[in-house]
């Protein structure tokens, strides 16, 4: 992302926002599955004549979702810190240099390919062995 001009703050913001949303989605899935399991246990208990009341506490769900989002954001920051740690160690060339090298490689490939075609055409007429 930095190769196309993104600043450190923008990259950090993208990492944290994405990780926060992933944590929030994970929290929503987790609380939904937890509620369904609790509802199933309550239903089974009712069938067995046990008194088990399943209650949906919105404050607890909101707290769980907030916690999941915060854990996701922290993991995103951890990944950003790892990427920042390796930033100085990589010696990646500028994209312009990469493009110049790719163009030079493609030109050399085309030259070699045309030489190969000429060689095959020149040597394709083999004498037919007499029986």
C-alpha positions as CSV (number, residue, x, y, z in Angstrom):
1,X,0.0,0.0,0.0
2,X,2.9,2.3,0.7
3,X,4.1,1.7,-2.9
4,X,1.1,3.6,-4.2
5,X,1.6,6.5,-1.7
6,X,-0.4,5.5,1.4
7,X,0.8,7.2,4.7
8,X,1.6,5.3,7.9
9,X,-1.6,6.6,9.5
10,X,-3.8,5.5,6.6
11,X,-2.2,2.0,6.6
12,X,-2.7,1.7,10.4
13,X,-6.3,2.9,10.0
14,X,-7.1,0.3,7.4
15,X,-5.5,-2.5,9.5
16,X,-7.4,-1.5,12.6
17,X,-10.7,-0.9,10.9
18,X,-10.6,-4.2,9.1
19,X,-9.6,-6.1,12.2
20,X,-12.3,-4.4,14.2
21,X,-15.0,-5.4,11.7
22,X,-13.7,-8.9,11.6
23,X,-13.8,-9.0,15.4
24,X,-17.3,-7.6,15.4
25,X,-18.5,-10.2,12.9
26,X,-16.9,-12.9,15.0
27,X,-18.6,-11.6,18.1
28,X,-22.0,-11.5,16.3
29,X,-21.5,-15.1,15.1
30,X,-20.4,-16.2,18.6
31,X,-23.2,-14.5,20.5
32,X,-25.8,-15.9,18.0
33,X,-24.4,-19.4,18.3
34,X,-24.3,-19.0,22.1
35,X,-27.9,-17.9,22.2
36,X,-29.0,-20.8,20.0
37,X,-27.2,-23.3,22.2
38,X,-28.8,-21.7,25.3
39,X,-32.2,-21.8,23.7
40,X,-31.7,-25.5,22.7
41,X,-30.6,-26.4,26.2
42,X,-33.7,-24.6,27.6
43,X,-36.0,-26.4,25.2
44,X,-34.5,-29.8,26.1
45,X,-34.8,-28.9,29.8
46,X,-38.4,-28.0,29.3
47,X,-39.1,-31.4,27.6
48,X,-37.5,-33.1,30.7
49,X,-39.7,-31.1,33.1
50,X,-36.8,-28.9,34.4
51,X,-37.3,-25.3,35.2
52,X,-34.6,-23.5,33.1
53,X,-35.3,-20.0,31.9
54,X,-33.3,-18.7,29.0
55,X,-33.1,-14.9,29.1
56,X,-31.6,-12.6,26.5
57,X,-29.6,-9.9,28.3
58,X,-28.8,-7.1,25.8
59,X,-26.3,-5.4,28.0
60,X,-24.3,-8.7,28.2
61,X,-24.5,-9.1,24.4
62,X,-23.4,-5.5,23.8
63,X,-20.5,-6.0,26.1
64,X,-19.5,-9.2,24.4
65,X,-19.6,-7.5,21.0
66,X,-17.6,-4.6,22.2
67,X,-15.0,-6.9,23.7
68,X,-14.8,-8.9,20.4
69,X,-14.3,-5.7,18.5
70,X,-11.6,-4.5,20.8
71,X,-9.8,-7.8,20.6
72,X,-10.0,-7.6,16.8
73,X,-8.6,-4.1,16.8
74,X,-5.7,-5.1,19.0
75,X,-4.9,-8.0,16.7
76,X,-4.9,-5.6,13.8
77,X,-2.5,-3.3,15.6
78,X,-0.3,-6.3,16.3
79,X,-0.2,-7.2,12.6
80,X,0.6,-3.5,11.8
81,X,3.5,-3.5,14.3
82,X,4.9,-6.7,12.7
83,X,4.7,-5.1,9.2
84,X,6.3,-2.0,10.5
85,X,9.1,-4.0,12.1
86,X,10.0,-5.7,8.8
87,X,9.6,-2.5,6.8
88,X,13.2,-1.4,7.3
89,X,14.6,-4.9,6.6
90,X,13.1,-5.3,3.2
91,X,15.0,-3.7,0.3
92,X,12.1,-3.6,-2.2
93,X,12.9,-1.5,-5.2
94,X,10.7,1.3,-6.4
95,X,7.8,0.3,-8.6
96,X,9.3,2.2,-11.5
97,X,12.4,0.0,-11.3
98,X,10.3,-3.1,-11.1
99,X,8.4,-2.0,-14.3
100,X,11.6,-1.3,-16.1
101,X,13.0,-4.7,-15.2
102,X,9.8,-6.4,-16.3
103,X,9.8,-4.7,-19.6
104,X,13.5,-5.6,-20.2
105,X,12.7,-9.2,-19.3
106,X,9.8,-9.3,-21.7
107,X,11.9,-7.9,-24.5
108,X,14.6,-10.4,-23.9
109,X,12.0,-13.2,-23.8
110,X,10.5,-12.0,-27.1
111,X,14.0,-11.9,-28.7
112,X,14.8,-15.4,-27.5
113,X,11.4,-16.7,-28.6
114,X,11.8,-15.3,-32.1
115,X,15.3,-16.8,-32.3
116,X,13.9,-20.2,-31.2
117,X,11.2,-20.0,-34.0
118,X,13.9,-19.2,-36.6
119,X,16.0,-22.1,-35.4
120,X,13.1,-24.5,-35.5
121,X,12.0,-23.3,-38.9
122,X,15.6,-23.6,-40.3
123,X,16.1,-27.1,-38.8
124,X,12.6,-28.6,-39.3
125,X,13.3,-30.0,-42.8
126,X,15.0,-33.2,-41.8
127,X,15.9,-35.7,-44.5
128,X,13.6,-38.7,-44.6
129,X,15.5,-41.9,-44.0
130,X,15.4,-44.3,-46.9
131,X,14.1,-47.7,-46.1
